[in-house]
Amino acid sequence: MHQVIHTGERPFSCGDCGKSFTRSASLKRHQLIHSGERPFSCGDCGESFTRSGNLKTHKLIHSGERPFSCDECGKSFTRSGKLKTHKLIHSGERPFSCDECGKSFTRSGKLKTHKLIHSGERPFSCDECGKSFIHSGSLKTHKLIHTGERPFSCGDCGKSFTESGSLKTHKRIHTGERPFSCDECGKSFAHSGSLKTHKLIHTGERPFSCGDCGKSFTESGSLKRHQLIHTGERRFSCGDCGKSFTCISHLKSHQLIHSGVKAYTCDQCGRAFTHSYSLQNHLVTHSGIKAYSCDICGKTFSRIGNRNTHLRIHTRHDVYSCDQCGKQFTTNTELRRHMFTHTEERPYKCDLCEKTFKSPHYLKAHQQIHTRKTLQVQLL
């Protein structure tokens, strides 16, 4: 049997799919895939398997046993293969490399999946809508859209998810856990992706560039949202009032106004809020932190609104401050115009060329170009 490895011979072939094997036992196990037979069943939960080894490993979930432990960090695993792959993190070794782009991986399976990006192959297709995927897991998750099933539910707030990973990440909202920390500034994040994007601030890299205006972004999603400015597309519309938005998150946030749902509750005083950031701002009042100070007399406040009210004593008029950069304005209209500098929204459009701007001042300056061109034509 060993010598077959050197000869490459695979004498046992499957009659259903043609796949061949070096051992008859391997062929026998493989044929269970086509028959659907799973002879090894778990007595605790009823889940069944094609191999006795898989059942043995599965039972460790119920016992809580993790017999394979890492010498370097102490992390333990149910399978020796998982431990072996984990150890590559400490060694930094990535033995499986892509011939096309040079990207390397710790697992051969990861490399195999990665290669599908270059080939454009998406072998897993949905029977209902025809959408195809690179991963079988992605197809499995996608199918839940058609069934409406959300099997993973949060015990704290009842919110449900299609993936266990999404639930795990969501729970960090309740625990306050931020396991991903930046080496340069120490800022921590709940998502690894958020940390990755944050690190671009330190490098100055903005890899996603707009083909229309050249503006660049740190995230592909930000570029995609920005491009809607050029197209003017607002795909997401509110069924209650008809207001439309460029992204679904803005629509969802808006719809909370109509529903009256206030999902974020302060555990100290019971006050409820529609948005998580509103709760975060409120929590400052309990912490005792006074982050907003008066530039004139130095008095400090826990809320920016209170600081602005205080400024009336010195200025004799209302003051409106930007909660993102602290810049102050004498009217709410000026503040609202200023807020467009922090977003990708360009609400002021030229009637002559459809070009858009963030402020009426820039629009007015731009329109003078058309006026000058018209005058030049008239003089000629």
Contacts in CASP RR format, 6 or more apart in sequence:
PFRMAT RR
TARGET T0000
AUTHOR 0000-0000-0000
METHOD contacts of the structure
MODEL  1
MHQVIHTGERPFSCGDCGKSFTRSASLKRHQLIHSGERPFSCGDCGESFT
RSGNLKTHKLIHSGERPFSCDECGKSFTRSGKLKTHKLIHSGERPFSCDE
CGKSFTRSGKLKTHKLIHSGERPFSCDECGKSFIHSGSLKTHKLIHTGER
PFSCGDCGKSFTESGSLKTHKRIHTGERPFSCDECGKSFAHSGSLKTHKL
IHTGERPFSCGDCGKSFTESGSLKRHQLIHTGERRFSCGDCGKSFTCISH
LKSHQLIHSGVKAYTCDQCGRAFTHSYSLQNHLVTHSGIKAYSCDICGKT
FSRIGNRNTHLRIHTRHDVYSCDQCGKQFTTNTELRRHMFTHTEERPYKC
DLCEKTFKSPHYLKAHQQIHTRKTLQVQLL
1 22 0 8 1.000
1 23 0 8 1.000
4 10 0 8 1.000
4 11 0 8 1.000
4 22 0 8 1.000
5 22 0 8 1.000
8 22 0 8 1.000
9 22 0 8 1.000
10 20 0 8 1.000
10 21 0 8 1.000
10 22 0 8 1.000
11 20 0 8 1.000
11 22 0 8 1.000
12 20 0 8 1.000
12 21 0 8 1.000
12 22 0 8 1.000
12 23 0 8 1.000
12 24 0 8 1.000
12 26 0 8 1.000
12 27 0 8 1.000
13 19 0 8 1.000
13 20 0 8 1.000
13 21 0 8 1.000
13 27 0 8 1.000
14 20 0 8 1.000
14 21 0 8 1.000
14 27 0 8 1.000
14 30 0 8 1.000
14 31 0 8 1.000
14 34 0 8 1.000
16 31 0 8 1.000
16 34 0 8 1.000
17 34 0 8 1.000
19 30 0 8 1.000
21 27 0 8 1.000
21 30 0 8 1.000
29 50 0 8 1.000
29 51 0 8 1.000
32 38 0 8 1.000
32 39 0 8 1.000
32 50 0 8 1.000
33 50 0 8 1.000
37 50 0 8 1.000
38 48 0 8 1.000
38 49 0 8 1.000
38 50 0 8 1.000
39 48 0 8 1.000
39 50 0 8 1.000
40 48 0 8 1.000
40 49 0 8 1.000
40 50 0 8 1.000
40 51 0 8 1.000
40 52 0 8 1.000
40 53 0 8 1.000
40 54 0 8 1.000
40 55 0 8 1.000
41 47 0 8 1.000
41 48 0 8 1.000
41 49 0 8 1.000
41 55 0 8 1.000
42 48 0 8 1.000
42 49 0 8 1.000
42 55 0 8 1.000
42 58 0 8 1.000
42 59 0 8 1.000
42 62 0 8 1.000
44 59 0 8 1.000
44 62 0 8 1.000
45 62 0 8 1.000
47 58 0 8 1.000
48 55 0 8 1.000
49 55 0 8 1.000
49 58 0 8 1.000
57 78 0 8 1.000
57 79 0 8 1.000
60 66 0 8 1.000
60 67 0 8 1.000
60 78 0 8 1.000
61 78 0 8 1.000
65 78 0 8 1.000
66 76 0 8 1.000
66 77 0 8 1.000
66 78 0 8 1.000
67 76 0 8 1.000
67 78 0 8 1.000
68 76 0 8 1.000
68 77 0 8 1.000
68 78 0 8 1.000
68 79 0 8 1.000
68 80 0 8 1.000
68 81 0 8 1.000
68 82 0 8 1.000
68 83 0 8 1.000
69 75 0 8 1.000
69 76 0 8 1.000
69 77 0 8 1.000
69 83 0 8 1.000
70 76 0 8 1.000
70 77 0 8 1.000
70 83 0 8 1.000
70 86 0 8 1.000
70 87 0 8 1.000
70 90 0 8 1.000
72 87 0 8 1.000
72 90 0 8 1.000
73 90 0 8 1.000
75 86 0 8 1.000
76 83 0 8 1.000
77 83 0 8 1.000
77 86 0 8 1.000
85 106 0 8 1.000
85 107 0 8 1.000
88 94 0 8 1.000
88 95 0 8 1.000
88 106 0 8 1.000
89 106 0 8 1.000
93 106 0 8 1.000
94 104 0 8 1.000
94 105 0 8 1.000
94 106 0 8 1.000
95 104 0 8 1.000
95 106 0 8 1.000
96 104 0 8 1.000
96 105 0 8 1.000
96 106 0 8 1.000
96 107 0 8 1.000
96 108 0 8 1.000
96 109 0 8 1.000
96 110 0 8 1.000
96 111 0 8 1.000
97 103 0 8 1.000
97 104 0 8 1.000
97 105 0 8 1.000
97 111 0 8 1.000
98 104 0 8 1.000
98 105 0 8 1.000
98 111 0 8 1.000
98 114 0 8 1.000
98 115 0 8 1.000
98 118 0 8 1.000
100 115 0 8 1.000
100 118 0 8 1.000
101 118 0 8 1.000
103 114 0 8 1.000
104 111 0 8 1.000
105 111 0 8 1.000
105 114 0 8 1.000
113 134 0 8 1.000
113 135 0 8 1.000
116 122 0 8 1.000
116 123 0 8 1.000
116 134 0 8 1.000
117 134 0 8 1.000
121 134 0 8 1.000
122 132 0 8 1.000
122 133 0 8 1.000
122 134 0 8 1.000
123 132 0 8 1.000
123 134 0 8 1.000
124 132 0 8 1.000
124 133 0 8 1.000
124 134 0 8 1.000
124 135 0 8 1.000
124 136 0 8 1.000
124 137 0 8 1.000
124 138 0 8 1.000
124 139 0 8 1.000
125 131 0 8 1.000
125 132 0 8 1.000
125 133 0 8 1.000
125 139 0 8 1.000
126 132 0 8 1.000
126 133 0 8 1.000
126 139 0 8 1.000
126 142 0 8 1.000
126 143 0 8 1.000
126 146 0 8 1.000
128 143 0 8 1.000
128 146 0 8 1.000
129 146 0 8 1.000
131 142 0 8 1.000
132 139 0 8 1.000
133 139 0 8 1.000
133 142 0 8 1.000
141 162 0 8 1.000
141 163 0 8 1.000
144 150 0 8 1.000
144 151 0 8 1.000
144 162 0 8 1.000
145 162 0 8 1.000
149 162 0 8 1.000
150 160 0 8 1.000
150 161 0 8 1.000
150 162 0 8 1.000
151 160 0 8 1.000
151 162 0 8 1.000
152 160 0 8 1.000
152 161 0 8 1.000
152 162 0 8 1.000
152 163 0 8 1.000
152 164 0 8 1.000
152 165 0 8 1.000
152 166 0 8 1.000
152 167 0 8 1.000
153 159 0 8 1.000
153 160 0 8 1.000
153 161 0 8 1.000
153 167 0 8 1.000
154 160 0 8 1.000
154 161 0 8 1.000
154 167 0 8 1.000
154 170 0 8 1.000
154 171 0 8 1.000
154 174 0 8 1.000
156 171 0 8 1.000
156 174 0 8 1.000
157 174 0 8 1.000
157 263 0 8 1.000
159 170 0 8 1.000
160 167 0 8 1.000
161 167 0 8 1.000
161 170 0 8 1.000
169 190 0 8 1.000
169 191 0 8 1.000
171 177 0 8 1.000
172 178 0 8 1.000
172 179 0 8 1.000
172 190 0 8 1.000
173 190 0 8 1.000
173 276 0 8 1.000
176 190 0 8 1.000
177 190 0 8 1.000
178 188 0 8 1.000
178 189 0 8 1.000
178 190 0 8 1.000
179 188 0 8 1.000
179 190 0 8 1.000
180 188 0 8 1.000
180 189 0 8 1.000
180 190 0 8 1.000
180 191 0 8 1.000
180 192 0 8 1.000
180 193 0 8 1.000
180 194 0 8 1.000
180 195 0 8 1.000
181 187 0 8 1.000
181 188 0 8 1.000
181 189 0 8 1.000
181 195 0 8 1.000
182 188 0 8 1.000
182 189 0 8 1.000
182 195 0 8 1.000
182 198 0 8 1.000
182 199 0 8 1.000
182 202 0 8 1.000
184 199 0 8 1.000
184 202 0 8 1.000
185 202 0 8 1.000
187 198 0 8 1.000
188 195 0 8 1.000
189 195 0 8 1.000
189 198 0 8 1.000
197 218 0 8 1.000
197 219 0 8 1.000
200 206 0 8 1.000
200 207 0 8 1.000
200 218 0 8 1.000
201 218 0 8 1.000
205 218 0 8 1.000
206 216 0 8 1.000
206 217 0 8 1.000
206 218 0 8 1.000
207 216 0 8 1.000
207 218 0 8 1.000
208 216 0 8 1.000
208 217 0 8 1.000
208 218 0 8 1.000
208 219 0 8 1.000
208 220 0 8 1.000
208 221 0 8 1.000
208 222 0 8 1.000
208 223 0 8 1.000
209 215 0 8 1.000
209 216 0 8 1.000
209 217 0 8 1.000
209 223 0 8 1.000
210 216 0 8 1.000
210 217 0 8 1.000
210 223 0 8 1.000
210 226 0 8 1.000
210 227 0 8 1.000
210 230 0 8 1.000
212 227 0 8 1.000
212 230 0 8 1.000
213 230 0 8 1.000
215 226 0 8 1.000
216 223 0 8 1.000
217 223 0 8 1.000
217 226 0 8 1.000
222 344 0 8 1.000
225 246 0 8 1.000
225 247 0 8 1.000
225 344 0 8 1.000
226 344 0 8 1.000
228 234 0 8 1.000
228 246 0 8 1.000
228 247 0 8 1.000
229 246 0 8 1.000
229 344 0 8 1.000
229 345 0 8 1.000
229 346 0 8 1.000
229 356 0 8 1.000
230 356 0 8 1.000
233 246 0 8 1.000
234 244 0 8 1.000
234 245 0 8 1.000
234 246 0 8 1.000
235 244 0 8 1.000
235 246 0 8 1.000
236 244 0 8 1.000
236 245 0 8 1.000
236 246 0 8 1.000
236 247 0 8 1.000
236 248 0 8 1.000
236 250 0 8 1.000
236 251 0 8 1.000
237 243 0 8 1.000
237 244 0 8 1.000
237 245 0 8 1.000
237 251 0 8 1.000
238 244 0 8 1.000
238 245 0 8 1.000
238 251 0 8 1.000
238 254 0 8 1.000
238 255 0 8 1.000
238 258 0 8 1.000
240 255 0 8 1.000
240 258 0 8 1.000
241 258 0 8 1.000
243 254 0 8 1.000
245 251 0 8 1.000
245 254 0 8 1.000
253 274 0 8 1.000
253 275 0 8 1.000
256 262 0 8 1.000
256 263 0 8 1.000
256 274 0 8 1.000
256 275 0 8 1.000
257 274 0 8 1.000
260 274 0 8 1.000
261 274 0 8 1.000
262 272 0 8 1.000
262 273 0 8 1.000
262 274 0 8 1.000
263 272 0 8 1.000
263 274 0 8 1.000
264 272 0 8 1.000
264 273 0 8 1.000
264 274 0 8 1.000
264 275 0 8 1.000
264 276 0 8 1.000
264 278 0 8 1.000
264 279 0 8 1.000
265 271 0 8 1.000
265 272 0 8 1.000
265 273 0 8 1.000
265 279 0 8 1.000
266 272 0 8 1.000
266 273 0 8 1.000
266 279 0 8 1.000
266 282 0 8 1.000
266 283 0 8 1.000
266 286 0 8 1.000
268 283 0 8 1.000
268 286 0 8 1.000
269 286 0 8 1.000
271 282 0 8 1.000
273 279 0 8 1.000
273 282 0 8 1.000
281 303 0 8 1.000
284 291 0 8 1.000
284 302 0 8 1.000
284 303 0 8 1.000
285 302 0 8 1.000
285 303 0 8 1.000
287 302 0 8 1.000
288 302 0 8 1.000
289 302 0 8 1.000
290 300 0 8 1.000
290 301 0 8 1.000
290 302 0 8 1.000
291 300 0 8 1.000
291 302 0 8 1.000
292 300 0 8 1.000
292 301 0 8 1.000
292 302 0 8 1.000
292 303 0 8 1.000
292 304 0 8 1.000
292 305 0 8 1.000
292 306 0 8 1.000
292 307 0 8 1.000
293 299 0 8 1.000
293 300 0 8 1.000
293 301 0 8 1.000
293 307 0 8 1.000
294 300 0 8 1.000
294 301 0 8 1.000
294 307 0 8 1.000
294 310 0 8 1.000
294 311 0 8 1.000
294 314 0 8 1.000
296 311 0 8 1.000
296 314 0 8 1.000
297 314 0 8 1.000
299 310 0 8 1.000
301 307 0 8 1.000
301 310 0 8 1.000
304 321 0 8 1.000
304 323 0 8 1.000
304 326 0 8 1.000
305 321 0 8 1.000
307 321 0 8 1.000
308 318 0 8 1.000
308 319 0 8 1.000
308 320 0 8 1.000
308 321 0 8 1.000
308 328 0 8 1.000
311 319 0 8 1.000
311 328 0 8 1.000
312 318 0 8 1.000
312 319 0 8 1.000
315 330 0 8 1.000
317 330 0 8 1.000
318 330 0 8 1.000
318 331 0 8 1.000
319 328 0 8 1.000
319 329 0 8 1.000
319 330 0 8 1.000
320 328 0 8 1.000
320 329 0 8 1.000
320 330 0 8 1.000
320 331 0 8 1.000
320 332 0 8 1.000
320 334 0 8 1.000
320 335 0 8 1.000
321 327 0 8 1.000
321 328 0 8 1.000
321 329 0 8 1.000
321 335 0 8 1.000
322 328 0 8 1.000
322 329 0 8 1.000
322 335 0 8 1.000
322 338 0 8 1.000
322 339 0 8 1.000
322 342 0 8 1.000
324 339 0 8 1.000
324 342 0 8 1.000
325 342 0 8 1.000
327 338 0 8 1.000
329 335 0 8 1.000
329 338 0 8 1.000
337 358 0 8 1.000
337 359 0 8 1.000
337 360 0 8 1.000
340 346 0 8 1.000
340 347 0 8 1.000
340 358 0 8 1.000
340 359 0 8 1.000
341 358 0 8 1.000
345 358 0 8 1.000
346 356 0 8 1.000
346 357 0 8 1.000
346 358 0 8 1.000
347 356 0 8 1.000
347 358 0 8 1.000
348 356 0 8 1.000
348 357 0 8 1.000
348 358 0 8 1.000
348 359 0 8 1.000
348 360 0 8 1.000
348 362 0 8 1.000
348 363 0 8 1.000
349 355 0 8 1.000
349 356 0 8 1.000
349 357 0 8 1.000
349 363 0 8 1.000
350 356 0 8 1.000
350 357 0 8 1.000
350 363 0 8 1.000
350 366 0 8 1.000
350 367 0 8 1.000
350 370 0 8 1.000
352 367 0 8 1.000
352 370 0 8 1.000
353 370 0 8 1.000
355 366 0 8 1.000
357 363 0 8 1.000
357 366 0 8 1.000
END
